[in-house]
C-alpha cells in the first residue's frame, strides 16, 4: 500500500510540505495585496495588484490544480483565459478612465 502512495506522490510531483510552502507564499502575496489599500503606491497601485494577481493565478493553477503535471494543452487553455480576463479588465478600467488622473 505504501508503494501506491509513493507512486501517487511521484506522479503529481508534490509532497505535503510543498503544498504548505505554496500556501504560505500565497498567503504572503495576499497580505501584500491587502496592504496596498493602506499604503499609498501612487501610480504603481494597479500594476502591482495585477502582477500579484497573475503570480497567484499561476501558482494556484500550476500546483493546486496540478496543471504543471498535466498536458500542455490545458496550460495553453488556462493561460489564454488569463490573458482574455486581463484584456477585459484593463479595457473596462480604460473605458471608465480609471488610468487617467
Secondary structure, DSSP 8 states (H G I E B T S, - for coil): -HHHHHHHHHHHT--HHHHHHHHHHHHHHHHHHHHHHHS--TTHHHHHHHHHHHHHHHHIIIIIT-GGGS-HHHHHHHHHHHHHHHHHHHHHHHHTT-S--
